[in-house]
Amino acid sequence: MLAPVALAFLHSTHPQISLFALGIIAAVMLAHVARNITSRLRHQENIQASILDALPANIALIDKQGVIQATNGRWNNSPQTSKFKMTFSS
């Protein structure tokens, strides 16, 4: 990878530029990691939704406090479950 060589040269000639360049490289890398993590989480959420929707029952996943975290399509479209408050956490 050429970046370490370029940064070493910048550091030897203009130390203030190399710190700036390192900051930019770090910001770009963090942005890439964040996009990757977001993409993986979205994929996992899609898998979870597909599994829930495949179940032949009205399903609501609740947390320890009893707050609904996710529901399946049958739950969402059922007149029997419409009386329950749909509170999703963020």
C-alpha positions as CSV (number, residue, x, y, z in Angstrom):
1,M,0.0,0.0,0.0
2,L,1.3,3.4,-1.0
3,A,-0.3,5.4,1.8
4,P,2.3,4.7,4.5
5,V,5.1,5.7,2.2
6,A,3.3,8.9,1.1
7,L,2.6,9.7,4.7
8,A,6.2,9.1,5.7
9,F,7.3,11.5,3.0
10,L,4.8,14.1,4.0
11,H,5.8,13.8,7.6
12,S,9.5,14.3,6.8
13,T,8.8,17.4,4.7
14,H,5.7,18.9,6.2
15,P,4.7,17.4,9.6
16,Q,1.5,19.4,9.9
17,I,0.3,18.1,6.5
18,S,0.9,14.5,7.5
19,L,-1.3,14.9,10.6
20,F,-4.0,16.4,8.5
21,A,-3.7,13.6,5.9
22,L,-3.8,11.0,8.7
23,G,-7.0,12.7,10.0
24,I,-8.6,12.5,6.5
25,I,-7.5,8.9,6.0
26,A,-8.9,8.0,9.5
27,A,-12.2,9.7,8.7
28,V,-12.6,7.9,5.4
29,M,-11.8,4.6,7.0
30,L,-14.3,5.2,9.8
31,A,-17.0,6.2,7.3
32,H,-16.3,3.0,5.4
33,V,-16.5,0.9,8.6
34,A,-19.7,2.6,9.6
35,R,-21.3,1.9,6.2
36,N,-20.2,-1.7,6.4
37,I,-21.7,-2.1,9.8
38,T,-24.9,-0.4,8.8
39,S,-25.2,-2.6,5.8
40,R,-24.7,-5.8,7.8
41,L,-27.3,-4.6,10.4
42,R,-29.8,-3.9,7.7
43,H,-29.2,-7.3,6.2
44,Q,-29.7,-9.0,9.6
45,E,-32.9,-7.0,10.1
46,N,-34.2,-8.2,6.7
47,I,-33.4,-11.8,7.6
48,Q,-35.3,-11.4,11.0
49,A,-38.3,-9.8,9.2
50,S,-38.4,-12.6,6.6
51,I,-38.3,-15.3,9.4
52,L,-41.0,-13.6,11.3
53,D,-43.2,-13.1,8.2
54,A,-42.8,-16.8,7.4
55,L,-44.4,-17.9,10.7
56,P,-48.1,-18.8,10.4
57,A,-49.1,-16.8,13.5
58,N,-49.5,-13.3,14.8
59,I,-46.0,-12.6,16.2
60,A,-44.7,-9.7,18.3
61,L,-41.2,-9.7,19.7
62,I,-41.1,-7.8,23.0
63,D,-38.2,-6.8,25.2
64,K,-37.8,-7.3,29.0
65,Q,-39.9,-4.2,29.7
66,G,-42.7,-5.4,27.5
67,V,-42.1,-3.0,24.6
68,I,-42.8,-4.3,21.2
69,Q,-39.5,-4.5,19.2
70,A,-40.7,-6.2,16.0
71,T,-43.9,-7.7,14.5
72,N,-44.6,-9.9,11.6
73,G,-47.0,-9.2,8.7
74,R,-49.8,-11.3,10.2
75,W,-49.6,-9.2,13.4
76,N,-49.6,-6.0,11.4
77,N,-52.6,-7.0,9.3
78,S,-54.7,-8.7,12.0
79,P,-57.8,-6.9,13.4
80,Q,-57.3,-8.8,16.7
81,T,-53.9,-7.2,17.3
82,S,-54.8,-3.7,16.2
83,K,-55.9,-2.9,19.8
84,F,-52.3,-3.2,21.0
85,K,-50.2,-0.1,21.0
86,M,-47.4,-0.5,18.5
87,T,-44.5,1.0,20.3
88,F,-41.2,0.4,18.6
89,S,-37.9,1.4,20.2
90,S,-35.3,3.4,18.2
